[in-house]
């Protein structure tokens, strides 16, 4: 329909309804359909890979793996535990809330062994639902997070890993219809503030990790949370894989660059995994070995190497037998790019 025809139809319709009292409801506004109206965001620009800047920085990256962490247990042999991580080929490790039980003398022993073997023990990670819908359970969870911060302080760590959570009654990683409501966002902000108040005086930051099915699932949500909480201790555990959905699956290069552009030195460390969309009508993802999905690890590694100080890249969400393959891909890709992996 031409613009003239469209206007004529609109005028005729207005005349037919002028006496009915509904003429003002009839609109025939001409419009032009643009490519952006129907080629939705999952159709990336064809030259996006050609336009990447893959110039590496000078900062080395340390590798870690969920299969080779440092977990506390009574009577632990610190030397043996640290050597096990190094012998698996990793130069960094994270732990869990089990370290809340460690004595001061055991922590001193751990720090000594870490220095001797040059292993970076960098964080404590606890996936817990900070916005649990049951107020009593919520307060229990917030107390555990505060205790984790205290344990990290004793260990001399800079941050812990946490999440906002889900309105689902239980796990922090399950979808719920209210996860993206304004009310839930306000609750998320207030509870982050509570954790920071309860741990006032600590230097330990909260490295908030994105979760695809929760309200922190894109770069701008990270920034908005930091702004609304208003505390510099709100940092980022970078996980662009946890920001993938059908609109970003084929645009990981742009997603990764947006993360680094927005977060910069507020990135505590980075997660390393990959996903592949199943060959089904309804979109669904599965975890796959790094390098076999769509995540742009060339851009990811280069951007990590440009940060001012060494960050850890942690491999996760794979069966134990698949980690060597994933680690090999990261190391070979880094070597090709001129990115240094700490060893």
N, C-alpha and C positions, 0 to 999 in steps of 0.2 A: 504494500500500500504506500503510495506516495504521500508526501507531507500535505499537499493540497487536498488529496482525497480524504486523508485522515481528518483534516480540519473541517471539510465539508460534512463528513459523517457526524462529527461532533456537533456541528451547528444544527443539523437536521434533528439529531437526538434531543438537543436542548429545546428546540421548538416544539417537538412532540410532547415533551413533558413539562412545558412551562406552566400549564394550568393545573398540573397534578400535584405541585408542591415538592416534587422530587428532582426537578431539573438541576439543582445545584449539586446533586450527587453523581451526575453523569460527566465523566472526564474522558476526553479522547486526545491525550497528549502525545504528540509524535515522538518517536524515539529511534535511536540507531543501535542495533545490536553489535557490540564490540567483542573481539575475541576473548577478552577478560571476563565477559559475561557467561561464557559457556566452557572455556578451557580453564577449568578450575585450578587452584594452586598446585595440584600434584602433577601438572605438566610443566616441567622445569624449562627454563630457557635453553635452547639447544647448545649454546656456546659456553655454558656455565663452567664446564671443566677446563676449557681453553683459557678462561679468564682468571684461573686460580693463581695466586702468588705463593709459590712453594719454596721461597727462599728461607732456609732454616735459620734459627737463632743459635746462640752459643750455649744455651742452658741445657744441661743433661737431664734426662728423664730416668727416674728409678721405676723399676717394675715390681709389682707385688701380685699376689694371687690369693683368692679366698681359700684355696686348698692348702695354703702354706702360711697360715697366720700364727700369731703368738697368743695362746690361750693359757690362762693361769689355772693351776691346780695345786693343792697343798703338796709340798715337797718337790716342786718342779725343779728340774735340773736346767738352769738358765742356759748354760753352755750348750747342752745337747739340743735344746729347742732352737736356739739361734743358729747353730750349725746346720740344722735340718732345713731351715729356710734358705740359707746360702747355698747348700748343696743342690737344692732344687733349681738354682739359677736365678734367684730373686734377691734384690738388695734392699727390700723394704717389706714391712709386715704391719698388719693392724690386728687389734684385739677386740674383746667383747667386755661386757660388764662383769665377767669373771674376775677381772683385775681389782674389783672393789674389795675383794677378800685379802689381797696381798698385804703383807706387813711392810713396814718402812724398811726393814733390813733386806727383805726380798726385792723391793724396788731398787734399793741401792745396788744390790748384786746385779740386777737386770741392766741398770744403766752402765755399769762397769763392763759387762760382757758386750753390750751393744757398741760401746766405744771401741773396744778391742777388735771387734770384727767388722766395724763400719756398716752395721745394719741399721736402717732407719725404722724405728717404731713410731708411727706417725699419728695414729688415731684409735679411738674406741668407737665401734659401730653397733647400734642397737635399733632394729626396726620395730618401732612401737607406735601405737595409735594415740597421738597427743590430743586428738579431738574426739576421743571415744564418746559415743552418745550417752553412755551411762555416766553421770557425774562422779559417782564413787570410783568407778574404774579409771575414769579420766584422771582424777587426782592421784591415784596410785601410780599411773603411768608417768605423770609429771614429776612425781617424787623420784622415780627411778631415773629419769633423765637428769634431774638435779644431782643425784648421787653419782651418775656417770661423769658429770662435769667435775665433781669433787675428786673422783678417781683419776681423771685426766690431769687435773692440777698436780696431784701427788706424783704422777708419772712424768710430769714436765712436758705434756703434749699441748699443742696449740689449739686443737679443735676436736670436737666429737661430731659424729654423723647422726643427724636426726631428720624427721619428716614432719609435715603438718599432720597428715593422717586422713582418715575417711569417716564418713557418717555411718558406714556399715558397722554393725555391732560386733566388733572383733578386730580383724586384721587391718593394718594401715594401708594395705595395697589392694583393697577390693572396691569396685565401683559402687556408687550409690547416687540416686537421683539428686540428692541435696548437696553433693560435694562442691558444686559450683554456684551455690546460692550466695547472695550477699550476706545473709545471716551466718553461713558457715565461714565465709571469708573473715568476717568480723571476729568470730570465735577463734579462728586460727591465729589472727593477729594478737588477740588478748592473751591467749595461752602461751604464745612465744614470749610475750612481755612478762608473763608470770614466771616462766623458767629463768629468764634473765634477772628478774628481781630476786628470785630465790637463790640465785648464784652470784649475787652482786659482790664485787670485789675480785672475782675470778678473771683471769686473762684468757680463759678458754672460750673459743667461739663456737657457735652452732653452725656447722656446715650442712645446710639444708639440701636434701637430695630431692630431685623431681621424681614424681611417680605418675605414669601416664593417665591413670584413672582418678587422679585427685586434683585439687585446685592449684598445686604447684606443678604444672606440666608443660611449661613453656618459658622461654627466657624472660619475657616481660613480667610474668607472675613473680619470678625471683626478685626482680627489681622492685616491684610494687610491695612485696612483703618487707623488704629491707626499709623502704620508705615509710610504710605504715607503722612498723614496729619502732623505727627511729633509733636504732642502736647499732653501732658499728660491729658488734659481736655477731650480727647476722651475716653469715658468709654463704658460699656456694660449694656444695659437693657436686662437681660437674658430671652430669649424666645425660648427654643429648639423646642416647638411646631410649631413655625414659621419657623423652619428649616426642617420640615418633608416633604419628597417627597416619591416617590415609592421606592427609594433606601435606605431610612433611616427609613421608617415606622415601620419595624419589628426590627430595631436595635437601639431603643431609649436608651438602657443602655449604649452602646458605645458612642452615640452622647452626652448624658448628661455628661459622664466622660470626653470626649474630651473638652467640654465647660469649665468645672471646671478646668481641667488641664491647658488649655491655658489662661483663663481669670483670675482665682484666685481672688485676692482682688479688681480687676478692675470691678467686678460685682457690679452694683449699687443696684439692687433689681431684683426679679424674677417674671415672669408671670406664672399663674397656670391655665391651661386648658387642654383639651384632644381632640383627634380626632379619628374618625373611618372611615375606607375606605368603601365606598358603595359597595354593591354586584352588581356591574355592570362591563361590559367589559372594558370601558374606565375609568381609575383611577380618582376618585374624592373623596374628603374628606368632612366630616360633623363634626361640633362641637358636642361633647357629654359631659356628666357629667364626671368629673374627676374620674379616676379609671375604666371606662368602655371602654376606648380606649387602646392604646398600650404604652403610656408614662410610663416609669419606675419611679413611684413616690417614691418608696423605696430608690432608689439610689439618686434621686433628693433631697429628704428631708435630707438624711444623709450628702450629700455633702454640702448643705446649712448650716447644723449644725456645719460643720468643719471650716467655715470661721471665721476670727478673731473677727468680731463684728456682731451684730444682723442685719439681712436683712429682708426685707418685702417680703412675697409671696402673690401676688394679684390674686384673683379669677376673671375670666373674661369670656365674650362671652357665657353667658347662660341666659335663661329666668329667671326672678326674682324668680319664684317659685322653681327653681332647685338649687339655691345657697346653701340653708341649707343642701341638700344632698351632694353636693360637699365639703362643709366645714366639714361635719361630716366624710367623707371619709379621708380627709387630717388629721384631728385630731386623728382618730382611727389608721391610719397607722403610724403616728408619735409616738403615745403611744406604739404601738407594737414594734417599733424600739428603743424606748428610746430617741427619739428626743423631745426636749422641745418646746412646743408652748407657746409663751408669753401670759400671761393673768393677 
